[in-house]
Amino acid sequence: MKIDGTYVFKAPRQRVWDVLLDPHTIEQCMPGCEELKEIGQDQYEATMKIGVAAVKGTYKGKVSIKEKQPPSHYILSGEGSGGPGFMQGDLSIDLEEKNGETILKYSTDAKVGGLIAGIGQRMLGGVAKMMVDQFFKKVQSLL
């Protein structure tokens, strides 16, 4: 499942970088995040409760931040599983500053399995995009 998009933050790139990589911000802004616990440098365990369509359920997994190139690029790598199935993937984030704003470009190629794999890429992609947009809107409110 491939998803990509762009989001514009009304803040300088360094500020956006700092907020996006703050574990408290991630926990506060990630839709359905019940707990985010640091288990190592740039490594976390997460518990998420998702209440959307066939993806509904509680997921436990691990998230790590890789390939950091401050303040312009990083990869968020994650895997999780729950009753409805499993998800695994890397989310590539690129930040570019322009006219005092920050343009964030993201792309992912996620793998899914179990019951959620049967609901169709189109619907699953729509749910994932909705959750990413909710996350970025919450981040914007903190800038």
C-alpha positions in Angstrom: 0.0 0.0 0.0 1.6 3.2 -1.2 0.6 6.6 0.3 2.2 10.0 -0.3 1.3 13.6 0.3 2.3 17.1 1.2 1.5 19.3 4.2 2.4 22.9 4.7 3.2 24.1 8.2 3.1 27.8 9.0 6.4 27.7 10.9 10.2 27.6 10.2 11.7 24.2 9.3 13.8 23.9 12.5 10.7 24.4 14.7 8.7 21.8 12.7 11.7 19.4 12.9 11.9 19.8 16.7 8.2 19.3 17.3 7.9 16.3 14.9 10.7 14.5 16.7 9.5 15.2 20.2 8.1 11.9 21.7 5.5 13.8 23.8 4.2 15.5 20.6 4.1 12.2 18.8 2.1 10.6 21.6 -0.2 13.6 21.9 -0.9 14.0 18.1 -1.0 10.5 16.8 -4.6 9.4 16.4 -5.5 6.7 18.8 -2.2 6.6 20.6 -2.7 5.4 24.1 0.9 5.0 25.1 4.4 5.7 23.6 7.3 4.5 25.7 10.9 5.1 24.9 12.9 1.8 24.8 16.2 3.2 23.4 17.6 6.1 21.5 15.0 6.9 18.8 13.1 3.7 19.5 9.7 3.4 21.0 6.9 0.9 21.9 3.4 2.1 21.1 -0.1 1.1 21.9 -2.8 2.5 19.6 -6.5 2.1 19.5 -8.0 2.6 16.1 -11.7 2.9 15.7 -12.2 3.1 11.9 -14.0 0.5 9.8 -12.3 -2.9 9.5 -9.1 -1.5 10.9 -10.8 -1.1 14.3 -8.8 -2.6 17.1 -5.9 -2.2 19.5 -2.5 -2.5 18.1 0.9 -2.9 19.8 4.1 -2.2 18.0 7.5 -0.6 17.7 8.5 2.6 16.1 12.0 3.8 15.3 13.5 7.0 13.8 16.2 6.3 11.2 18.4 8.1 8.7 18.1 11.5 10.4 19.5 14.4 8.4 18.6 17.4 10.6 16.5 19.4 9.8 15.5 18.1 6.4 14.9 14.3 6.4 14.2 11.2 8.5 12.4 7.9 8.2 9.9 6.7 10.7 9.9 2.9 10.7 7.1 0.9 12.4 5.5 -2.4 12.8 2.4 -3.4 14.8 -0.1 -6.1 15.2 -3.5 -6.5 16.8 -6.7 -8.5 16.4 -7.5 -7.3 12.9 -4.0 -8.1 11.6 -0.6 -6.5 11.2 1.0 -3.4 9.6 4.7 -2.8 8.8 6.3 0.0 6.9 8.6 3.0 6.6 7.4 6.6 6.3 9.9 8.9 4.6 9.7 12.6 5.7 11.3 15.5 3.9 11.1 19.1 5.1 11.8 22.1 2.9 11.6 25.7 4.1 10.1 28.3 1.8 9.0 31.9 2.6 9.0 31.2 6.4 6.8 28.1 6.0 7.8 24.4 5.9 6.7 22.1 3.2 6.6 18.5 4.4 6.5 15.7 1.8 5.9 12.1 3.0 5.7 8.8 1.3 5.3 5.2 2.6 5.1 1.7 1.2 3.3 -0.2 4.0 2.6 -3.9 4.2 -0.6 -5.2 5.8 -1.8 -8.7 6.6 -4.6 -10.5 8.4 -8.2 -9.4 8.2 -7.3 -5.8 7.3 -5.6 -6.9 4.2 -8.9 -8.1 2.9 -10.7 -4.7 3.0 -9.0 -3.3 -0.1 -6.1 -1.0 -0.7 -8.4 1.9 -1.6 -10.3 1.9 1.6 -7.2 1.2 3.7 -5.3 3.9 2.0 -8.1 6.4 2.7 -8.1 5.5 6.4 -4.3 5.9 6.6 -4.4 9.2 4.8 -7.1 10.5 7.1 -5.0 9.5 10.1 -1.9 11.2 8.7 -3.8 14.4 8.0 -5.2 14.4 11.6 -1.7 14.0 12.9 -0.3 16.9 10.9 -3.3 19.2 11.9 -2.6 18.5 15.6 1.1 19.2 15.1 0.2 22.5 13.4 -1.8 23.5 16.4 1.3 23.1 18.6 3.6 25.3 16.5 
